[in-house]
Amino acid sequence: MKKFLHTGIQIALMVTGIWVGVQATASALPGQSVQEAEAWMQAHPTLRAEPRERLSIRRNDTPSRRYTFHGSVFGPGGGSGESLLLRERSSDPVMVRSEKFTLVDLISGVSITRLEDALRTLYGAEIYADYRRSQTVMVYSPGRPEDRGTYRASRAQLSEGDIFAYLIEVSPNPDGTIHTGGVTVMLKDDVPALQLALRNREINRREFEEPTSEPSVSQPSTIRDLRNLRR
């Protein structure tokens, strides 16, 4: 029983680091090897990955409050199994190209501010400052076409800083409240591939907006910069 309680407390503390903003300094980021990323995730005071977890972590505070963290050897634009096989055959170490964390809070909701606080907690002040300085590259809505222009529309924003690129995604409920959101930190080299993938997928559905274009209606789902939604 004591062991069970101790494990529960540990998990709660790990998740608390995400929600209340326990500060940590990043020492492994996209662009470093898989082995370096795994070591960082195991040593990180919030993530505390176990060896068997490799690049993926799932943590639950309660059934209604949880987060995930996942590192990938591909950028968000995707990649092929063949390219991964070629990398593994190479003498060069396999590189992590993107890392994504997702927050779910069915009680208090997930705001842009909470996502930003989680970014600062996981990656430290330098990366957070780079994100805050980043310039919007693309704003789009990956959800259903019938939801576009309403509070139900999913919202996503790709921005580019001096160090990394960042993809923010939020998924509103039918009433406009947001319980799920995520941030991807990625190599800037992979931005063109992601832009092309998004254009190919979205432009035919008219769910893509250039950051320089005017929003079609004055709803939060079409705001040019999601960071205006901080609260």
N, C-alpha and C positions, 0 to 999 in steps of 0.2 A: 504493500500500500504506500509506504514512504517513497519507494522508487517511482511509483506511478505519479504521485503528487509532485515529486521533484521534476519529472519529465514534463508534466503539464505546466509547471511554473517556468521552466526553461523555454518552452515553446511560446508561452505568453510574452515573456520578456523579449524574445526574438522579434515577434510581430510588433510589439510595442515600439521597438526601435524605428520601424517604418512609420507608425502613426504619430508619434510625438516628436520625431526628429532628433534622435540620438546621433550626435555627430560622429563621422568616421572619415578616414582619408583613403582615397582610392589608390591602389598600387598596381592594379591590373585592369586594363581597359581594352576595348576593341583595337586590334592591331598587334596585340601580344599573343603568345602561343596558348594553345588549349591548356597545357600544363600550368602555365603561369596563372591563367584565369581560374582554374580549378583550385590552385593553392590559395589564391586571393579569396575565393568564395568560402573556403574552409576556415580561413583566418579572420574573415570579416566579422565584427562583433554583432552585426544584425543578421547577416545571412547564415553564418555558421553551418555551411554545407557539410554533410557527412561524405566520406569517400565514395560511397555507392551512389551518391546523387549526381556526381559528375557536373554537368553544366545546367542542370534543371533542378529547381527547388520549389516546393509547395509548402506553404505554412498556413495554419488555421489558428486564429485567436478564438473564435467561436464559429459555428456553422455559417453565421451571417457576416463574418468579417475575416477576410483571408487575402493572401497575396501570393504571386508566383514570380519567379525570376528565371530567365532562360538565356543562355549564351549560345550563339550559333556561328558555325564556320561559314555561313552564307550571309550576304546582306539581305535586307528586307525585300529586295527585288527578286530574290530566289536564286537558285543555282541547280545544277544537275548532279546526279549521283556520279556520273562519269568524271566530272571535274573534281569531286571529292576524292575519288579513287586515284586520280592522277596526283593529287596533293599528297595522299598517303604514301604513294610510291616514291615521291620526291624525298631528297635528303633534307629539305627545308622543313622546319616545324610547321604544323598546321595552325593557322591563325584564326582567332576569333574575330569575326567581322562586325557582329552586332550583338547587343544585349538588350533584352526587353523585360521590364517588370510591369505587372498588372495588379491593381488594387481593386478589391470588391468589398463594399461596405453597405449592407442592406439596411442598416439602422441610421447612420449619420450621413450617408452619401459620400460621393467622391467628387471633389472640386478640383479645378486646375491648380489652386494653391496647394492642396494636399499632394497632388502629383509632383509639383515643384519641390515641396518639402522633402518628399521621398527621394527625389533625384539628388538633392543636396546631401541627404543622409547617407545614401549609398556611394556617391562619387566625390563628395567633398566640395570645398568652396571654389576651387579653380574651375572645375567642370560646370558647376552651377552658374558661375559668372559667365562662362563661355555660352551657356544656354541662354542666359538673360540677354546677352549681346547678339544672339543669332538673328539672322534675317529670314523672314518668311519666303519660302520658295514656292509652296503650293498649299492650297486649302481645298479640301474635297469632302464629299459625303459618301461613304462606302455602303450606306444602308439601302433600304428599299426606295425605288424611284417615287412611289406615292407619298413618302414621308418628307421629301425634299421641300424646304421652305416652311417646315413646321417644327415644333419643339421636340418631336419624336426623332428627327433626323440625326443619325450618327455624324460625328464631326471629327475631322482629322486635319492635322497641320504638319507639314514638313518644313523645317527651318535649318539653316546652315550657319554654324559659328566658325571661329578661327581654328578650333581644334577638332570638333566632331559635328555631325549632323544629328538632328533630333526629330523624332516623329511622335506627336502627341495624339492620342485617340480617346474619345469619350463616347459612351453609348447611352443615350437618355432612355428613360422609360416613357410610356405613352403620355404621362402627365408632365413630361419635361424634366423630372428629377433625374439625377445621374448617380447610379450605384456602382458603375464599372468604368475604369479608365486605365490607360497604360501609357508608358513612355519607352521609346526605343532609342538607344544611343548607338550610332553607327559610324563607320568610316565615311569620310566625305567622298572618297573615290567611288562609293557605291550609290551616290545620289543620282547620277544620270540614269543608271539602270532602274532604280526605283521610280523615277519620274516617267520613264518610258513604259514600265509595267502599269503604273497607275493610269497613264493616258490611254493605253490600249484597253484597259478594263473599264474605265469610267467615262471617257469622253463620249462614247456612243449612247450612254444613258443620261447625258447632260447633267452629270453630278460633279463636274470639275470646275473649279474657279481659279483663274490666275490671280495672284495676290494683288495685281494692279487693277483688276476689274472691280466695278461697283457691285455690291450685293443686290440681288434682284428684289428682295423684300427685306423689311427691317425686322427680322427675326434673329434670335441668337444663333440659330443653325447656319446662318450665312455671314456671320461676322468674319471679317478678313483675317483677324488674328485671334486665335482662341485664348491667348493670354489676357485678352480683355475680359474674360469670364472669371478672373480671379475673385474669390470671395472668402 
